[in-house]
Amino acid sequence: MFNADELNSWIASVGRQLGEQCSVYLIGGCAMCFKGLKPATKDIDIIIASKKEFDAFDSAVIRAGFRRSTDMKDEFYLTALAVYEKEDSRIDVFLREVGKMLKFTDSMKRRSSPFKQEGKLKVLLAANEDIFLFKAMTPRAADISDCDRLMRENLDYAAIYDECMSQSSSEKKWYFWLYEKLCTIENRNGIVSPIKSRVYSTVKENWKTRPLDFMGNIPNVEAHMPDKKLAHRLRRRFDRKI
């Protein structure tokens, strides 16, 4: 596990090993630690913008005591450029796209804030809105807790909505994932997202292309589906599976 002090120590050690300039964007729990939103994180999730910068970063991380792992059985990490491990800690480095899902876009870069410079390593923190969106794309329980924590901040929900819609396409309709996660978090904390109805409208417009398991993990699906006919259809299908 990394707490903020250990994360700072890790950044300093990598910065000392770098032979050329490299910028990294922290997009997950590590960014939340530096923002004071959680006490520690097991994983460091990093975006690097270019292969050239990755090559320099790769050598520096290994010299800082981490080993590159080739055991990447978790499907979420199949698009990681590299995974590094040291004891019970892990670093996942992605090149622009995270886990076969969202891309780290120019708008995300603009929303990021500079955090610190250690040697030739420049560290930037992703905006809370983008951390939320990345975490909304995964089924992991820890990410649900992090989304819950982020929702207690002053999020720009319009930015979350716009980013999700801009990255959705005929093949990748991320708004289905986002809507289900908003419902999951609402069940947990009672907070209704300001964009929930807008996302639902898009979901309804594209209903025929929904994933087969859409809303399958929501026990009170009727409470989150304004169109009761659609809610009834979902409930009948889920009941048949049981």
DAFENLIN-V955997 format. One record per backbone hydrogen bond with DSSP energy under -1.0 kcal/mol. NH is the residue of the N-H (numbers start at 1). CO is the residue of the C=O. Records with the same first field share a line. If there is no record, write none. Layout:
NH->CO + CO
This chain:
2->41
7->3
8->4
9->5
10->6
11->7
12->8
13->9
14->10
15->11
16->12
18->14
22->120
24->122
25->47
26->124
27->45
32->28
33->29
34->30
35->31
36->33
37->32
41->2
44->90
46->92
47->25
48->94
54->50
55->51
56->52
57->53
58->54
59->55
60->56
61->57
62->58
63->59
64->60
65->62
66->61
67->85
69->83
72->70
77->74
78->75
80->77
81->93
82->93
84->91
85->67
86->89
89->86
90->42
91->84
92->44
93->82
94->46
97->95
98->102
101->98
104->96
105->103
109->105
110->106
111->107
112->108
113->125
115->123
116->123
118->121
121->118
122->22
123->116
124->24
125->113
126->26
131->127
132->128
133->129
134->130
135->131
136->132
137->134
138->135
144->140
145->141
146->142
147->143
148->144
149->145
150->146
151->147
152->149
153->150
155->153
157->155
160->156
161->157
162->158
163->159
164->160
165->161
166->162
167->163
169->172
174->172
176->173
178->174
179->175
180->176
181->177
182->178
183->179
184->180
185->181
186->182
187->183
188->184
189->185
190->186
196->193
199->195
200->196
201->197
202->198
203->199
204->200
205->201
206->202
207->204
209->206
210->207
214->211
216->213
218->215
223->220
224->221
228->226
231->227
232->228
233->229
234->230
235->231
236->232
237->233
238->234
239->235
240->236
241->237
242->238
